[in-house]
Amino acid sequence: NMNMNAGSTLVIKGERSSLTTKNLILTGSTIEMSLVSNPVKVKRQFRVNNGRLVIDATEYVPIADTITNIPLIKFDSIDGMFASDNLILTGLSSEFSARFEVAANAMMLIIDG
C-alpha cells in the first residue's frame, strides 16, 4: 500500500521507470512522471482526494497524423478524480493536442497528431 499525504510528491522519471502497488491513496499530493515511463500499476484501489498529476512530455516523440492512447495509471478501481486544473501536461510540441481521459481501468493521455 502507498499512502501519499498532503504536500508529498512521487517522481517517476526516466525511460521504462515504473511503480506497482496494491493500493494508492493521494491526499493533497502529487505524482510527477515522464511520458516515457511505464504506467503506474495499482493492483486494487486508486483513491484520489485533491491530488495532482503532472506529466512531462519533453522526451516523448509523437506520431504525426495519429491518435495515440497512452495509459498513465492502471487500476482495478478508482475512488475520486483529479480536478481538471490538477491535470498538468508540459513539454508537448504545440503541433499536437492532448487530453486526459479515464477509461474503465486506466487514466489515459490521448495525443492527437
Secondary structure by P-SEA (a helix, b strand, c coil): cccccccbbbbbbcccccccccbbbbccbbbbbcccccccccccbbbbcbbbbbbbcccccccccbbbbbbcccccccccccccccccccccccccccccccccccbbbbbcc
